[in-house]
Amino acid sequence: MSDILIVDDERDIRELISDILKDEGYTTRLAANSDTCLEELVEAEPALVILDIWLKDSRMDGIDILKHAKREHPEVPVVIISGHGNIETAVAAIKLGAYDFIEKPFNIDQLLVVIRRAMETARLRRENSELRRGDLAPAEMLGDSAAYRGLRSQLDKVTGSNGRVMLTGQPGSGKETAARYIHAHSPRANAPFVTVNSASIEPERMEEVLFGRESGERGVEKGLLEQAHGGVVYFDEVADMPVGTQSKILRVLVEQAFTRVGGTEKVHVDMRVISSTNRDLKAAIASGTFREELYHRLNVVPISVPSLEERREDIPLLAEHFIAVLNRDQGMPLRALGEDARALLQTMLWPGNVRQLRNVVERILILGEAVGDISARELPGPEDASGQEEGRVVLSGGLATLPLREARELFEREYLLTQINRFGGNISRTASFVGMERSALHRKLKSLGVVTSNKSGARVAHVGED
């Protein structure tokens, strides 16, 4: 964006500055008075404003326009110029948020340096603001397991409302993906999605980051809540928010308004609130680290996001998705998953959930073969098996001390439990994979004391009681 608005009551000055800037590759718009200036600001926000202090035959002078611009367009830098300037005027303009003050007659080189610096500063502020907001494209909801279909069904029920949602689940399970899904399918989809990383913001800066600040030197800086106006604010890991800030957030939820740090006027916001946590908030309330009133305000619609353990059927689909994304975004090899790799991925432990799976896929694409299907031998193995020889299985200490018949029964039980859970409790698919008739598998499970039951919409195998 290189559009510069030039506001000066002298036509020669307006056109001179415009010609200079056009030679430097900028586009310009011109305004001779305050009314035209305000119309241009409303029509399209410029990258920068060059503003004369004294505007003859104008309803507002430059100082009044500066106040309006910093209030309505705080991220647009304003460079003040004046032929009647003095040190007091310059100080007043800077205190009100002007980027710099240049006195007429100005040096062209000096003017260009100030403009470049102002626009670069504004660009960096915008980028920093976007990074802090996490204003990215909505992540995809991928999965066809019963547990994940149940999650999507719950999310679809809340997309059309403004109800506050509390997402719970293990770290890396996809709580932010669920939050973005709600936003992307809601009436607020075209408005901002602003992420508040409660754990990563320094406690002493939390209020400034959330509410913004006003100062004479830097003008008005919008906080994350103001940036979320009209859209969604997502409190990631809300249990990590300082207790003092919790009280102020509670007041914001009640009043839908707040005051910037250093300011005096109320800022009203319209935003939907989605929160997430991997901790027990009721225990946090009991220990005094989380306010009970805030919990009840945020926990209007509680939704649990399943762990990868609860949706093992989705692992190959997710892995293939990550392979495609890493190929598209980073140019990594586009490789298919071999059947043995697909099977092993579904039986591995995933304490880090979907996030860990993505990291494993990226590691394989970086360190593995450049071509060919990904095989099981490329997957990371258990730490205690790092020294095993090709074709051998390292026995656990307990299994190695049992007689053969007991060890075989224990192995068969654990193997079949793993496979049944891998296929979401589907006995037919399990029987097909292990190479048994369905009736034979039922008899084997019964002899080993393995029973299946329903849990969260999926059949889960476990050892039956005697």
Secondary structure, 3 states (H helix, E strand, C coil): CCEEEEECCCHHHHHHHHHHHHHCCCEEEEECCHHHHHHHHHHCCCCEEEEECCCCCCCCCHHHHHHHHHHHCCCCCEEEEECCCCHHHHHHHHHCCCCEEEECCCCHHHHHHHHHHHHHHHHHHHHHHHHHHCCCCCCCCCCCCHHHHHHHHHHHHHCCCCCCEEEECCCCCCHHHHHHHHHHCCCCCCCCEEEEECCCCCHHHHHHHHHEEEECCCEEEECHHHHCCCCEEEEECHHHCCHHHHHHHHHHHHHCEEECECCCCEEECCCEEEEEECCCHHHHHHHCCCCHHHHHHHCCEEEECCCHHHHHHHHHHHHHHHHHHHHHHHCCCCCCECHHHHHHHHHCCCCCHHHHHHHHHHHHHHHCCCCCCECHHHCCCCHHHCCCCCCCCCCCHHHHCCCHHHHHHHHHHHHHHHHHHHCCCCHHHHHHHHCCCHHHHHHHHHHHCEEEEEECCEEEEEECCC
